[in-house]
Structure formats: structure tokens, C-alpha cells
Amino acid sequence: MTSPDPKTGTQPYLFFSGRCEEALHFYQSAIGATLGMMMRFKDAPDPPPEGTLAPGFEEKVMHACFYVGSSMIMASDGCGEPTSFEGFTLSLTLPDEAACQKAFDALADGGEIRMPLGKTFWSPCFGMVQDKFGVGWMITVPEA
């Protein structure tokens, strides 16, 4: 087996249909995310092709990246098309039950609890929530 190439990788890219900046602020507050960069459509060096951008989206987020711990997540408003977050869930590992509870409660605010926090056979504290943007999260503390 060879070592992974540090110049390659996979990052989630989330589209928020006009709510990207709100989502970035939410994740900063809820789980301590840090903003790496953000570019609005109006600031792009080249305009988008004619007819691809919804009217009024010039101020919206064309591209952003934020970090949760050492993990990078990319985000955008897209071009105005509706989106849904189905078929995947982001997994957030935290160091202890207090951090797990805090993040779970913050992500659940305005969202939906899918599995309350509790002890499982693989974790002393695990739960699942869908946040107010529709993104699914599994929050866990690793087994000691």
C-alpha cells in the first residue's frame, strides 16, 4: 500500500440555493467553523455564461470554503437552482460529550433531530440531526 498523495483528496461541496452566506455564519456559530475564503459572483474575474445565473444573484456566494477542524468543506449558492441534501450525511467527531452536546444542540436549532444523543455500542455519545438547511449530521465522540 502506498502513502496517500497530499496534493489530492475529496471535499464535500454543498449548494445552498441563495442561503450560503447564512449557512457559513451558522456553522461558524454552531460548530466553530472557520472561513477559508469567499467570493461573490460579482467579484469573479469572468462573468458567468449568459442565462446561467438567477436574477439578483450577483451578490450571492459563487465559491467559499470553510473548515471544521482540519476538514475543508466547500460551499456555494449555486446559480439559483433548488437543491436538496439527500443520500449523504456529514460526520462530525468531537473530543468529549460536552462538545458533542453543544454542537448537537446548535445544529438542531431550527432543524430536526433524527436520533437523540445517547450511548451506542460504538460511542459513548452519538446522535443524528438535520440542520435548518437540510444538511444531515452524525455527531459522535470516539470510543476511548
C-alpha positions as CSV (number, residue, x, y, z in Angstrom):
1,M,0.0,0.0,0.0
2,T,1.3,3.4,-0.9
3,S,1.1,6.6,1.1
4,P,-1.8,9.0,0.2
5,D,-0.8,11.9,-2.1
6,P,-1.2,15.1,-0.1
7,K,-2.0,17.0,-3.3
8,T,-5.2,15.0,-4.0
9,G,-8.3,14.5,-1.9
10,T,-12.1,14.7,-1.8
11,Q,-14.0,17.5,-0.1
12,P,-17.8,17.9,0.2
13,Y,-19.2,20.7,-1.9
14,L,-22.6,22.0,-0.7
15,F,-25.0,24.2,-2.6
16,F,-27.3,26.4,-0.6
17,S,-29.7,27.9,-3.2
18,G,-29.2,31.5,-2.1
19,R,-28.6,30.9,1.6
20,C,-24.8,30.1,1.5
21,E,-23.7,33.2,3.5
22,E,-26.3,32.5,6.2
23,A,-25.1,28.9,6.3
24,L,-21.5,30.0,6.7
25,H,-22.4,32.2,9.6
26,F,-24.5,29.5,11.2
27,Y,-21.7,26.9,11.0
28,Q,-19.2,29.4,12.4
29,S,-21.5,29.9,15.4
30,A,-22.8,26.3,15.8
31,I,-19.7,24.2,15.4
32,G,-16.8,26.7,15.4
33,A,-16.2,26.5,11.6
34,T,-13.6,28.9,10.3
35,L,-14.0,30.7,6.9
36,G,-11.2,30.0,4.5
37,M,-12.4,32.2,1.6
38,M,-15.5,33.5,0.0
39,M,-16.1,35.0,-3.5
40,R,-19.3,36.6,-4.7
41,F,-20.5,36.2,-8.3
42,K,-20.0,40.0,-8.9
43,D,-16.3,39.6,-7.9
44,A,-15.4,36.8,-10.4
45,P,-12.8,37.7,-12.9
46,D,-15.1,36.4,-15.7
47,P,-18.9,36.8,-15.7
48,P,-20.9,33.5,-15.7
49,P,-22.3,32.5,-19.1
50,E,-25.4,34.4,-20.2
51,G,-28.6,32.9,-18.7
52,T,-26.9,30.6,-16.1
53,L,-27.3,32.9,-13.1
54,A,-30.6,33.6,-11.4
55,P,-31.6,37.3,-11.5
56,G,-30.3,39.1,-8.4
57,F,-27.6,36.5,-7.6
58,E,-24.7,38.9,-8.3
59,E,-24.3,39.4,-4.5
60,K,-24.6,35.7,-3.7
61,V,-21.7,33.4,-3.0
62,M,-20.1,31.9,-6.0
63,H,-17.5,29.9,-4.1
64,A,-16.5,29.6,-0.4
65,C,-14.6,27.1,1.7
66,F,-14.7,26.7,5.4
67,Y,-13.0,24.4,7.9
68,V,-14.4,22.2,10.6
69,G,-11.3,21.2,12.5
70,S,-8.9,20.2,9.8
71,S,-11.6,19.2,7.3
72,M,-12.4,21.5,4.4
73,I,-16.0,21.9,3.1
74,M,-16.7,23.9,0.0
75,A,-19.9,25.8,-0.5
76,S,-21.8,28.0,-2.9
77,D,-25.2,29.4,-3.6
78,G,-25.2,27.7,-7.0
79,C,-26.8,29.5,-9.8
80,G,-30.2,29.8,-8.2
81,E,-31.5,26.2,-8.8
82,P,-33.2,24.4,-5.9
83,T,-31.1,21.9,-4.1
84,S,-31.6,19.1,-1.6
85,F,-29.2,17.3,0.6
86,E,-30.1,13.6,0.2
87,G,-28.0,10.5,0.1
88,F,-25.2,11.6,2.4
89,T,-24.6,12.9,5.9
90,L,-21.6,14.7,7.3
91,S,-20.0,13.0,10.3
92,L,-18.6,15.3,13.0
93,T,-16.2,13.7,15.6
94,L,-15.7,15.7,18.8
95,P,-13.4,15.1,21.8
96,D,-16.0,14.7,24.6
97,E,-19.7,14.5,25.5
98,A,-19.9,18.2,26.4
99,A,-18.6,19.3,23.0
100,C,-20.9,16.8,21.4
101,Q,-24.0,18.1,23.2
102,K,-23.2,21.7,22.4
103,A,-22.7,21.0,18.7
104,F,-25.8,18.8,18.5
105,D,-28.0,21.4,20.2
106,A,-26.7,24.1,17.9
107,L,-27.2,22.1,14.7
108,A,-30.6,21.0,15.8
109,D,-31.8,24.7,16.4
110,G,-34.3,25.2,13.6
111,G,-33.6,21.7,12.3
112,E,-34.8,18.2,13.1
113,I,-33.4,15.6,15.5
114,R,-33.1,12.3,13.7
115,M,-31.6,10.3,16.6
116,P,-31.3,11.8,20.0
117,L,-27.8,11.8,21.6
118,G,-27.0,8.7,23.6
119,K,-24.6,5.9,24.2
120,T,-24.2,3.3,21.5
121,F,-22.1,0.2,21.2
122,W,-19.5,2.2,19.2
123,S,-19.6,5.6,21.0
124,P,-20.3,7.0,24.5
125,C,-22.2,9.8,22.8
126,F,-23.8,9.7,19.3
127,G,-26.7,11.4,17.6
128,M,-28.1,12.4,14.3
129,V,-29.6,15.7,13.3
130,Q,-30.7,17.5,10.1
131,D,-29.9,21.2,10.4
132,K,-32.1,24.1,9.2
133,F,-30.5,24.0,5.7
134,G,-31.3,20.3,5.3
135,V,-27.8,19.0,5.8
136,G,-27.6,15.8,7.8
137,W,-25.0,15.4,10.6
138,M,-23.9,12.5,12.7
139,I,-22.2,13.8,15.8
140,T,-20.0,11.4,17.7
141,V,-17.4,11.0,20.4
142,P,-15.0,8.2,19.6
143,E,-14.8,5.2,21.9
144,A,-11.9,5.7,24.3
